[in-house]
């Protein structure tokens, strides 16, 4: 497929359904007509923002700007005042596109607003620019300072979506259902631009519901994209309602991402539905790096091999490449390829720091098996615990704890210890009907793993702090 034309179907549209939100559906002809009006409005501007609600207007706004070759800054409608003010000042959008009738916050008061209509116009799309032209500027979560704008060129999006489609046997005949937010790589690039690039259909639920997912999968939907918290709810609801389990069993592909899906949830879903969930690994700066193939071995806890066009290596603490593939040696993931971003907006210093000899330093750590399957251990900063001379991955302990019937959710962190360097701390949300003791959970881990991996402290909490994509914010716990 031509990478330069990101959404070729919009240049030759038909009556096939492109997107659906609840009872509002737009065909490719409808979407092309409405997007052409946006393209005319934004043409020639240096950059535009999109108030990225989960709505057809967001899809029209993004499609129109993509076709006009104008970089888009998707904004989380739940962004706090300080974060929003920083994004607006840093990206300096010429205008902000918004769903009609929504009031925008004070931080956007000086930016001209354009209300996006779903009605087809009479405009035409201009010629699209080359592949190096920025398409999206996605702001990071800002866990280590102010959010940084990740500049994603058109070639990264087009080439990566094509590689993912090939791995997942994803075609224009597929109907994708999801309820992911439309301001992140997962929901916007993979979940919206993906089906539109292929000429398929995207059905967005607005708000996640197991019943709604089941309704779509029992009907025309063939694929589901979700995050681990969604799959846990699906498993819970499938246990009480066989109709939900049957509907999930009809899917061609169930894909989980944004965080690791615990092995216990893999097993529950397979037992209940007969389906094995596919995992993948990506991030804002790289889009999608690895994924289990549709026809491949779906191993719980693994994100498969690198997608076509992506090179991946592991390096040790000294930056030396780890050649051994033993599914045990831990190293930081570095990647390079056409999927990479071009840099952080207005931050050449941060861009330089992120690369080493053309390789992007992800900050994620993993192991690699003999056949090339990658297993993510966690983030270098938060998920590797150095205790008693050992380098321990938090994810392994979390998976072990989740096998205990009294554990509903868990996060494992390290905290300073005079004698161990760091001690392992487990933050546990207990099942409502079972209240395990601290010692019971410590012994459970020591039995399943090895004694040095047992938690030294167990803290029971009512809930775990999570971001919009369902990832546990461990720095909040550690604070």
N, C-alpha and C positions, 0 to 999 in steps of 0.2 A: 504493500500500500504506500502511496505517496505521503511521506512524512510532512512535506511542506503544507499540503492541504489537510489540516487537522480533522475537519469534519466534512469529508467529501459528500456525504449524503445530503447535506444542506444545499449543495449546488445543483443537485438533481433530485429534488424531493418527490415523495409520493404520499399516498394516504395511509401508509403503515403507521401504527402508533409509535411515537417516539418517547414520550414521557407521560406519566399519570401520577397525579397527587389526589388521593381520595376519588371524588367523582369528576375531576377536571382532567381531561385527556387532550393532548395536542398531537396531531399527526406530524410527520416530517414536513408536510406542506404548511401546516399551521405554524410550526416552530420556525421554519425558514422565513415565513412572512413577518412574524413578530421580531425575529432576530435581525432581519434586514433593517427594520426601523431603528433598532438600537445601534447597529453598525453605522448607519448614516449619522446618528447623533454623536457618536464618539469618535468617528473618523478624524484623524489628524491630531488627536490629543495625545499627550505623552504617557498618560496613565489614568486609569479609572478605578474606583472602589465599588464593591458590590456589598450591600448590606445583606449578608448571606443567610436569609431565613430558609427554612425547608419549604420551598414554594416553587411553583412553575415559573414565577417571575425571576427567581434567581437563575434558573436554567436558561431562560430567554436572555437575560442580561449577559451571562457568561458566554453563551453561544454567539451572541451578537458581537461582543468585543473580540472573541477569538477570530471570528470571520473578518473582522475589521483589522486584525493584526495589532490591536492595542493591548498592552499589558494590563492585567486585572489584579487587584488587591482584594481578595475575599476577606470580609470582616465578620468575626463572631459577634452576633447580636448580644451575647451575654458578656462581652469584654468589659472589664472594669474601667473606671474613669482614667486612671493613670496609664493603663495599657493602651486604651483606645487613643488617648491624646498622643502617646508616643508613636503609634502606628500612623496616625494622620500626619503628624509633623515629619516623620521620617520618609513616608512615601509620597507626600504632597500630591494627592489625586486631583485631577482637573474637575472631576465631578463624582458624585456617588449615586449609584443606581439602587432604587428601593422599591419595594412592594407598595402599591398605592394605599394611602391612608395611614401609613405608619409614621409616627413621630420619631425623628432622629435625635440623639443626645446632643448636648451642648458642644462636645468636642468636634462635631461635624457641622456646626452652625455656619461656619464661613465657607463650607464647600457646597457649590451648587448641587442641588438634588434633581434627579430625573426619575420620575415615576414610570415604571416599566409596564407597558400594556401587553396583554396577550392577544390583542386583535392584529390580524395580518395587515401589513402595510404594503406599499407599492415600491419600496426601495430595492436597490440591488447591492450585492456584495462587491467590494473592491477586490483587486488582486491581493493574494496573501503574500506576506514577506517571506524571507528565507528562514531556514531552520534555526539560526542562531538568535533570531529576534526573541526577546522575552515574551512569554505568554502569560505566566502567573508569577506573582510575588506572594509567597505564602509565609506568614510570620510564625516563627517557632514559639514554643510555649514560654520561653523566657525563664527557665528554671535556674539559669546561672547568670542572670542579669536581665536587662531590657530585651524584649523579643527582637530577633533579627529577621530581616526580610530575605527569604530564600528566593533567588531569581532563577526561575525554571524556563529554559528556552523551549521553543516549539519542537525542536528535534528530540529533546529528552522525552517529552510527553508522547509524541507520535511513535518513536521507535520503541519506547518501553511498553506502551499499550499493545503494540503489535506483538512483542515478545511474550507478554503475558497471555494474550489471546491464543497464540500458538501453543503455549504450554498447557492451557486449560481447555483447548479445543473449543474456544469461545467464538461464536459466529453471530451473524445478524439474525439468525433464527432464535437465539436465546432471549428470554425475558428475565431480566434481573430484578429482584425485589430487595430492598434494604430500607433502613431507617437511620442511616448515618448522617451526621451534620455535613453541610455543604460548604464548609470553610476549611476543610482539611484535605490532605492528599487522598485519604481513603474514600471519603464520600464524594468528593468533587471530581478528582482526576479518575480514579479507578471506577467509582460507582456511577458517575454521570457522563464524563467525557468518554469513558470506555465503551459503553453501549452505543453512544451517539457516533463514535468513530466507526464502529462496526456496522452501523445501520440496524441495530437491534432496538430493544425496548427497555426502559428503566421505569419501574413502578416504585414510588417512594411512599412509605407509610406515614410520614409526618412524625408520628410518635410510635416507638416500638411497642408491639403487642404480639404475643405468641399466637393469639387467635387470628390476627390479621395476616401474620406470616403464613399460617396454615391455610387460610382462605386463598391466598395467592398461589401457594405451591400446590394446592389441590386443583387449581385452575391452570392458567397459562404459564405461570412462572416456572423457570427451569433452574435458576441459580439464586442463592442467597449469600449476601455479604454481611458479616456481623463481627462483633467484638466479643471477648470471652464472657462479659457480664450478660450479654444477650443469649449466648448459647447455654449458660447456666440456667437462665429463666426458661428457655425452651425445653431443657431437660426436665426441670421441675414440673413444668406444665404438661409435658408429654407423659410423665409418670401418672398424672391424675386424669388425663384425657387421651384415650387411645386415638381419637380423630386427629389430634395434633401430631402424634407419633407417625400415623399413617401418611399424613401430608408431607412431613419432613422426608419420609422414605421415598416420595415421588421425585424429589429434586435430582437434577443431573449433577449438581455440584453445590456443596456447602463449604464456604470459605470463611476462615477466621483470621483476623489480623489485629494490628495495633498493640497487642500484648500477647504473651504466651497463653495458650489454652491449656489448663491443667490436665494432666493425663487422666485423672478421675472423670473429668467431663467428657473427654474423648470416649472413654469406655462406656459411660452412661448413654451417650447419644448413639453409639453403635449398637448397644444392647437394645435400646428402645426403638430405633428406627431402621437398623440395618445399614445405615450410612456411616462412612468414615469421613470426618471433617478434614479438609485440606488447609494447611497453614502456609502463610507466606511472610516475608520479612521485607519491610521497606521503611523509609523515613522521608521527611520533607525534602532533604537535600538530594536524594537519590531516587525518589519514587519507589519502584519495586526492585529489590535486589535478588531475592531468592523465592522459590515457591515449589511446593510439591506438585508434580504434574498430574493432570487428570487421570492418566493411565499409569501413574507411578505408585510406588510403595508409600502408603500413607501411615507413617510411623508417628505415634503420639510424641510430641515434644520436639519434632524436627521441622525445619522450614524448607527442606529439600535442597536442591542445587541452585546455583546462580542461573538467572534467566539469560537467554541469548543476548549477547551484547554487553554483558556485565562480567567483569573480572573481579574475583574476590580472593583475598589472601588473609592469613592470620599472622600477626607479629607478636613477639614477646615484649616484655617490659623494656627491653633495650632497643626495640625497633627492628630486630632481626626476624626474618621470615621463618615461620614454623613450617618445615617441610613434612614432618611426620603427620600421618592421618590415623590416629588411634582412638578417636572418639573420647579422648580423655584429656589431652593437652589443651589448656585454655590459652587463647590469645585474643588480641583486639582485632576486630574486623576492619579491613581497609578495602575499598572498592574503587574501580575506575571503569569508565565506559561512556557510551552515548547517553546514558540515563542521568548523568550528573548535572547538577546545577552549575551556573557560571560564576556564582559568588554571592556574598551577602550584600544587600543594597547599602551603599554608603559606608561599608565596613571593610576596606581592603586589608586592614590589620587582621580582622577575624577570618577573612578568606584565606590569607597566607598561612595563618596558624592551623587552619583546618586541613591543609594539604601537605603531603610530603612526596616530592618527586612525582607529582601527578596523581597520587593515590589519595582519596578522601579518607580521613581518619574518623570513623563513625562514633567511636566512644563505646560501642557495644562489644561485648566479649562472647566468645563461642568456642565450641569444639568442632572438629570435622572428622567424619568417619572415613573408612577406607574407600567407600564408594562415592565420597564427595558430599554426603548429606551434612548439612549444617545444623547444629543445635545451639540455640542462643542461650547463654548462661545469664545474661543481664547487662546492665550498664556498668562500665568500669567504675564510675563514681559512686554508685549506690548499691550494686548487686554483687560485688566481689568483696568478701570479708576475709581479711588476713588475721587468722586466729591461731595462736599457738604454733606458728611456723607453717601453717597450712593456708593455701589459697582456696577458699570455699565459695561456691556459687549459691546465692540465696534461693534461686529457683528450684534447685534439687531438694532443699529443705522444705520449701513451700509445698511442693508436690507430695512429699512424704506426709506432711501434716494434714493435707487435704484427704488423705486416705483414712484418717481417723473419723469415725462417724460423728464425733462431737464437734468437728471443725467445719463451719460454713464458709468462712473466708479467712485468708491469712496473708500477712506480709512479713518478710524477714529482713531485718537490717542488722548492721553492726554498730556498736558504740565503743568508745575508748575503754580499755581495760589495762591496768598497770602490769598485770602478770601475763596476759594473753596477747596484748597489742590491741585486739578488738574482741569483744565478746558477742555472741550471736543472740539476737533478741527476736522473739516471735510475737507479732501483734495479731491476736486471734479474735475473730467474731465467732462465738459459739453457736451451735445449732440450738434452736429455741427449746427443744425438748430434752437436750442433753447438756450437762455442764461438766466437762472434763476438768480434772485438776491439773495444775501446772506440772507436777511430777509425772502424771500419766502421759502427758504430751512429750515431755523430755525423754521418757523411757521409750515411747513409741518411735521417735526419730532414731534414738541410739540403736534400737533393734533393727530397723529397716536399713539404716545407712551405717555409719561407723560412729563410735562414741565422740570423736572430736567434732562431729557435725551437729551434735545435739544443741538445742537452745540452752543458753545459760540463764535466760530470763524469759518468762512468758507473761505478756500483758494482755488482759482481756479488754476488748473495746466493743462499743455498740455498732460501729461501722468504720470502714476504711475510707480515707479521703481519696476521691478519684477526680480526674479531669473529664472533659467532655467525651473523650474516646474510651473511657472506662479504665484508664491506666491508674494504678495506685500512685499517689504522690508521696513517695517515701521520704522526701526531704521534710515534708510536713510532720511525718511521724518522728523523724529523727530530731526535729526541732523541739 
